[in-house]
Amino acid sequence: MAATGRRILAALLVLILLLFMNFYSFTEVRASTGQWIPLKIKIQRLSDDIFYPVVTSGIQKRSKEKINRTFYSHAKDIQKTDRKYKKQYEHDRLISAASSYYASTRPFVRYNNARLLSVSFIDESYTGGAHGMHYEKVYNFDNRSGEEYRLSDIIKNKEELQRVNTFVKKRMIDLKDRGRYDFFADAFESIDNRNGQYYFYDQGIVLIFQEYEVAPYSNGIIHLNVPYKIFK
């Protein structure tokens, strides 16, 4: 009986050790500086001018696979669009002198810290005309669960939204007065809390305004920092 008890105790100790190792390896791991260890990410090429990121380590397997599927799916969608545009060009070039049509995308890691990951894709497309178009799509994740955060998960109610809108409009007016951007400040009413793009930074979020959304095309895609203290 004593030997059996020792075997059971040993098995329990091994189980506890394995659980501890899993917890230490994949959850709230800190560097010696006290900061969260960023996830390891590499960039993969799907086809010409279509790239996507792959999380290689730093989180649980299930969360990693969920996040990586999202990134790969985005790249595949752009690849499908690129093929459609190129097929359309084969028809259009017979009746016009348009340059080749295309769709492409490149990822940028915007934030990778404090259990949060923000990765944006700059999607570019051209189907004729004076210039191509760009759109920045951002994916924001909780590294522990793989859950994706929408802007409405961060700015949660009308009061917070109103404070952000007031701050953004004042910031637009200030930047326009200083000659930084040619904002359509008078026309601005509200950010799109349902479909708006953003990413995290240490003190808050960065709102993204697409081409033509709040300023002329020449101003490009615009990023505006909004500290948490403005709305929390």
C-alpha positions as CSV (number, residue, x, y, z in Angstrom):
1,M,0.0,0.0,0.0
2,A,2.8,2.4,0.9
3,A,4.5,1.8,-2.5
4,T,1.2,2.4,-4.3
5,G,0.7,5.6,-2.4
6,R,4.2,6.8,-3.3
7,R,3.5,6.0,-7.0
8,I,0.3,8.0,-6.9
9,L,2.0,10.9,-5.1
10,A,4.8,10.8,-7.7
11,A,2.3,10.8,-10.6
12,L,0.5,13.8,-9.1
13,L,3.8,15.7,-8.7
14,V,4.6,15.1,-12.4
15,L,1.2,16.3,-13.4
16,I,1.5,19.4,-11.3
17,L,5.0,20.1,-12.8
18,L,3.6,19.7,-16.4
19,L,0.8,22.0,-15.7
20,F,3.2,24.6,-14.2
21,M,5.5,24.3,-17.3
22,N,2.6,24.8,-19.6
23,F,1.4,27.9,-17.7
24,Y,4.8,29.4,-17.5
25,S,5.5,28.8,-21.2
26,F,2.4,30.1,-22.7
27,T,0.6,32.6,-20.5
28,E,1.8,35.6,-18.7
29,V,5.5,35.3,-19.3
30,R,7.6,38.3,-18.4
31,A,11.1,39.2,-19.5
32,S,13.7,40.1,-16.8
33,T,12.9,43.7,-17.3
34,G,9.3,43.1,-16.1
35,Q,7.8,43.7,-19.6
36,W,5.7,41.2,-21.5
37,I,7.6,39.2,-24.0
38,P,6.4,40.0,-27.5
39,L,5.2,37.2,-29.7
40,K,7.6,35.9,-32.3
41,I,6.3,36.7,-35.8
42,K,7.7,36.0,-39.3
43,I,6.5,37.3,-42.7
44,Q,5.5,34.8,-45.4
45,R,5.0,35.4,-49.1
46,L,1.9,34.0,-50.6
47,S,2.5,35.3,-54.2
48,D,3.8,38.4,-56.0
49,D,3.3,41.4,-53.6
50,I,1.0,39.5,-51.3
51,F,2.5,38.8,-47.9
52,Y,1.1,37.8,-44.5
53,P,2.5,37.3,-40.9
54,V,2.7,34.0,-39.0
55,V,2.9,33.9,-35.2
56,T,5.5,31.2,-34.5
57,S,5.7,31.2,-30.7
58,G,4.7,32.9,-27.5
59,I,1.1,31.8,-27.0
60,Q,-1.0,28.7,-26.7
61,K,-1.3,26.5,-29.8
62,R,-5.0,27.0,-30.2
63,S,-4.8,30.8,-30.0
64,K,-1.8,30.8,-32.4
65,E,-3.7,28.8,-35.0
66,K,-6.8,31.0,-34.7
67,I,-4.8,34.2,-35.3
68,N,-2.7,32.7,-38.1
69,R,-5.8,31.5,-39.9
70,T,-7.1,35.0,-39.8
71,F,-3.9,36.4,-41.3
72,Y,-3.7,33.7,-44.0
73,S,-7.4,34.2,-44.9
74,H,-6.8,37.9,-45.5
75,A,-3.9,37.2,-47.8
76,K,-6.0,34.6,-49.7
77,D,-8.8,37.0,-50.2
78,I,-6.4,39.6,-51.7
79,Q,-4.9,36.9,-53.9
80,K,-8.4,36.0,-55.2
81,T,-9.1,39.7,-55.9
82,D,-5.8,40.1,-57.7
83,R,-6.6,37.2,-60.0
84,K,-10.0,38.7,-60.7
85,Y,-8.5,42.1,-61.6
86,K,-5.9,40.6,-63.8
87,K,-8.6,38.7,-65.7
88,Q,-10.6,41.9,-66.1
89,Y,-7.5,43.6,-67.4
90,E,-7.1,41.0,-70.1
91,H,-10.5,42.2,-71.4
92,D,-10.0,46.0,-70.8
93,R,-6.6,46.2,-72.4
94,L,-8.2,45.4,-75.7
95,I,-10.3,48.6,-75.6
96,S,-8.0,50.9,-73.7
97,A,-4.4,51.7,-72.9
98,A,-4.8,51.2,-69.1
99,S,-1.9,50.0,-67.0
100,S,-2.0,46.5,-65.5
101,Y,-4.6,45.9,-62.8
102,Y,-3.6,44.3,-59.5
103,A,-4.3,43.9,-55.9
104,S,-1.6,43.5,-53.2
105,T,-1.1,43.5,-49.5
106,R,1.7,43.9,-46.9
107,P,1.4,43.4,-43.2
108,F,2.8,45.7,-40.4
109,V,3.0,44.7,-36.8
110,R,1.6,47.8,-35.1
111,Y,1.6,46.6,-31.5
112,N,3.0,43.4,-29.9
113,N,3.1,43.8,-26.1
114,A,1.0,43.4,-22.9
115,R,-0.9,40.4,-24.1
116,L,-2.2,42.4,-27.1
117,L,-1.3,42.1,-30.8
118,S,-2.3,44.6,-33.5
119,V,-1.4,43.7,-37.1
120,S,-2.4,45.8,-40.0
121,F,-2.5,45.0,-43.7
122,I,-2.0,47.8,-46.2
123,D,-4.2,46.6,-49.2
124,E,-3.5,48.3,-52.5
125,S,-5.4,47.9,-55.7
126,Y,-5.5,49.5,-59.2
127,T,-8.2,49.0,-61.8
128,G,-7.5,52.0,-64.0
129,G,-7.6,55.8,-63.4
130,A,-5.0,58.2,-62.2
131,H,-3.8,56.2,-59.2
132,G,-4.2,53.1,-57.1
133,M,-6.3,52.9,-53.9
134,H,-5.1,51.9,-50.4
135,Y,-7.0,50.5,-47.4
136,E,-5.6,49.7,-44.0
137,K,-7.3,46.7,-42.3
138,V,-6.2,46.0,-38.7
139,Y,-6.7,42.8,-36.7
140,N,-6.4,43.2,-32.9
141,F,-6.1,40.2,-30.7
142,D,-6.0,39.1,-27.1
143,N,-3.0,36.8,-27.1
144,R,-4.3,34.6,-24.3
145,S,-7.6,33.6,-26.0
146,G,-7.1,34.5,-29.6
147,E,-10.2,36.7,-29.3
148,E,-10.4,39.5,-31.8
149,Y,-11.3,43.0,-30.5
150,R,-13.5,45.4,-32.5
151,L,-13.5,49.1,-31.9
152,S,-16.8,48.8,-30.1
153,D,-15.2,46.5,-27.6
154,I,-12.8,49.4,-26.7
155,I,-15.1,52.4,-27.0
156,K,-18.1,50.8,-25.4
157,N,-20.9,53.3,-25.0
158,K,-22.3,56.6,-26.3
159,E,-20.6,58.7,-23.6
160,E,-17.2,57.3,-24.4
161,L,-17.9,57.7,-28.2
162,Q,-18.9,61.3,-27.7
163,R,-15.7,62.1,-25.7
164,V,-13.6,60.5,-28.5
165,N,-15.4,62.4,-31.2
166,T,-14.9,65.7,-29.4
167,F,-11.2,65.0,-29.0
168,V,-10.7,63.9,-32.6
169,K,-12.4,67.0,-34.0
170,K,-10.3,69.3,-31.9
171,R,-7.2,67.4,-32.9
172,M,-8.2,67.7,-36.6
173,I,-8.7,71.4,-36.3
174,D,-5.3,71.8,-34.5
175,L,-3.4,69.8,-37.1
176,K,-5.1,71.6,-40.0
177,D,-4.2,75.0,-38.5
178,R,-0.6,73.9,-38.2
179,G,-0.6,72.8,-41.9
180,R,-0.1,69.1,-41.1
181,Y,-3.3,67.8,-42.9
182,D,-6.1,69.3,-44.9
183,F,-8.8,67.8,-42.9
184,F,-12.5,68.1,-43.7
185,A,-13.0,69.1,-40.1
186,D,-16.3,70.8,-40.5
187,A,-17.8,67.7,-42.1
188,F,-16.6,65.3,-39.4
189,E,-19.4,64.0,-37.2
190,S,-18.2,60.7,-35.7
191,I,-15.9,57.8,-36.0
192,D,-17.4,54.5,-37.2
193,N,-17.5,52.6,-33.9
194,R,-18.7,49.4,-35.6
195,N,-16.4,49.1,-38.6
196,G,-13.7,51.7,-37.8
197,Q,-10.0,50.6,-37.9
198,Y,-7.6,51.1,-35.0
199,Y,-4.7,49.6,-33.2
200,F,-3.2,49.6,-29.7
201,Y,-0.3,51.6,-28.4
202,D,1.0,51.8,-24.8
203,Q,-1.2,54.7,-23.7
204,G,-4.3,54.1,-25.8
205,I,-5.5,53.4,-29.3
206,V,-4.6,54.8,-32.7
207,L,-7.6,55.6,-35.0
208,I,-7.2,55.0,-38.7
209,F,-8.9,57.2,-41.3
210,Q,-8.8,55.8,-44.8
211,E,-8.0,57.7,-48.0
212,Y,-10.7,60.4,-48.7
213,E,-12.5,59.6,-45.4
214,V,-11.5,62.8,-43.6
215,A,-9.0,64.5,-46.0
216,P,-8.0,64.6,-49.7
217,Y,-6.3,61.6,-51.3
218,S,-2.9,63.5,-51.1
219,N,-3.0,63.2,-47.3
220,G,-3.0,59.4,-47.5
221,I,-4.1,57.1,-44.7
222,I,-4.1,59.1,-41.4
223,H,-3.4,57.8,-37.9
224,L,-4.5,59.7,-34.8
225,N,-3.6,58.7,-31.3
226,V,-6.3,58.7,-28.7
227,P,-5.1,58.1,-25.1
228,Y,-7.3,55.9,-22.8
229,K,-7.6,58.8,-20.4
230,I,-9.8,60.7,-23.0
231,F,-12.6,58.1,-22.8
232,K,-12.0,55.8,-19.9
